[in-house]
Amino acid sequence: MRRYILNPLVTAICASFCLSAAWADGERAGALLDELQRPDLPNWKQVEREIWEEWAKSGSPSMDLLLKRGRDAITAGKFETAIAHLTALTDHAPDFAEGYNARALAYFRAGLYGPAIADLARTLELNPRHFGALTGLGAILEETGQLQAARDAYGAARAIHPHDPDLESAAQRLELLTAGRRL
């Protein structure tokens, strides 16, 4: 597998990614993430879906409802409403990584990249193997023209989730773009 050298921004955000799997989202998600590493995994989409289901479990029905309402508002394009629900969630469950990840998506869709990056950093602090947060970080960095850092973020996500064809194409696209800039 290819190794990626991270620039200082991505290194700071992803520092805990390199640590052991001592993160807050439970044994089941950890086992599923380990399974996702298998090269011969024909049902990777099912494993991915189960990981997202595990990550969405806060341990509190009221917090789960706030997450659902926030996600529903994102789907409806009501980003201000989504941010309000998800801020209530992160206020009441500050150690629940998926609350920050969902709010990062709402911020991103609202064009608020700074707060999105801050929430992605918090997500990765709480859950270093959150390939969705790394992918989101890659998207923001790519959108803002930080192609090397975006490539590194996508590469880190791909190291966790090697089966996602979107991550593979993003990594290849950015490899070509950054190679062109180095010439």
MORA-V841722 format. One record per backbone hydrogen bond with DSSP energy under -1.0 kcal/mol. CO is the residue of the C=O (numbers start at 1). NH is the residue of the N-H. E is the energy in kcal/mol with one decimal. If there is no record, write none. Layout:
CO;NH;E + CO;NH;E
//
This chain:
7;11;-3.0 + 8;12;-2.5 + 9;13;-2.1 + 10;14;-3.0 + 14;17;-2.0 + 15;18;-1.1 + 16;19;-1.2 + 20;22;-1.2 + 21;23;-1.8 + 26;30;-1.7 + 27;31;-2.7 + 28;32;-2.4 + 29;33;-2.7 + 30;34;-2.1 + 31;35;-2.3 + 32;36;-2.2 + 34;37;-1.0 + 35;38;-2.0 + 41;44;-1.1 + 43;47;-1.9 + 44;48;-2.9 + 45;49;-2.4 + 46;50;-2.3 + 47;51;-2.1 + 48;52;-2.4 + 49;53;-2.1 + 50;54;-2.3 + 51;55;-2.8 + 52;56;-1.4 + 54;57;-1.5 + 60;64;-2.6 + 61;65;-1.9 + 62;66;-1.8 + 63;67;-2.2 + 64;68;-2.4 + 65;69;-2.9 + 66;70;-2.5 + 67;71;-2.8 + 68;72;-2.8 + 69;73;-2.2 + 70;74;-2.0 + 71;75;-2.5 + 72;76;-1.9 + 73;78;-2.8 + 74;77;-1.6 + 77;79;-1.1 + 78;82;-2.4 + 79;83;-3.0 + 80;84;-2.0 + 81;85;-2.5 + 82;86;-2.9 + 83;87;-2.2 + 84;88;-2.1 + 85;89;-2.0 + 86;90;-2.6 + 87;91;-2.4 + 88;92;-2.0 + 89;93;-2.4 + 93;96;-1.9 + 96;99;-1.1 + 97;101;-2.2 + 98;102;-2.5 + 99;103;-2.0 + 100;104;-2.4 + 101;105;-1.8 + 102;106;-2.0 + 103;107;-2.9 + 104;108;-2.8 + 105;109;-2.8 + 106;110;-1.6 + 107;112;-3.0 + 108;111;-1.7 + 111;113;-1.1 + 112;116;-1.6 + 113;117;-2.8 + 114;118;-2.1 + 115;119;-2.2 + 116;120;-2.4 + 117;121;-2.4 + 118;122;-1.9 + 119;123;-2.5 + 120;124;-2.5 + 121;125;-1.8 + 122;126;-2.1 + 123;127;-2.8 + 126;24;-1.6 + 127;130;-1.7 + 129;131;-1.5 + 130;134;-1.9 + 131;135;-2.2 + 132;136;-2.5 + 133;137;-2.5 + 134;138;-2.4 + 135;139;-2.3 + 136;140;-2.2 + 137;141;-2.7 + 138;142;-2.6 + 139;143;-2.6 + 140;144;-1.9 + 141;146;-2.7 + 142;145;-1.7 + 145;147;-1.5 + 146;150;-2.5 + 147;151;-2.7 + 148;152;-2.2 + 149;153;-2.3 + 150;154;-2.8 + 151;155;-2.5 + 152;156;-2.3 + 153;157;-2.3 + 154;158;-2.7 + 155;159;-1.7 + 157;161;-2.7 + 161;164;-1.0 + 164;168;-1.8 + 165;169;-2.5 + 166;170;-2.3 + 167;171;-2.6 + 168;172;-2.4 + 169;173;-2.8 + 170;174;-2.6 + 171;175;-2.0 + 172;176;-2.3 + 173;177;-2.2 + 174;178;-2.9 + 175;179;-2.1 + 176;180;-2.1 + 177;181;-1.4 + 178;182;-1.3 + 179;183;-1.1
//
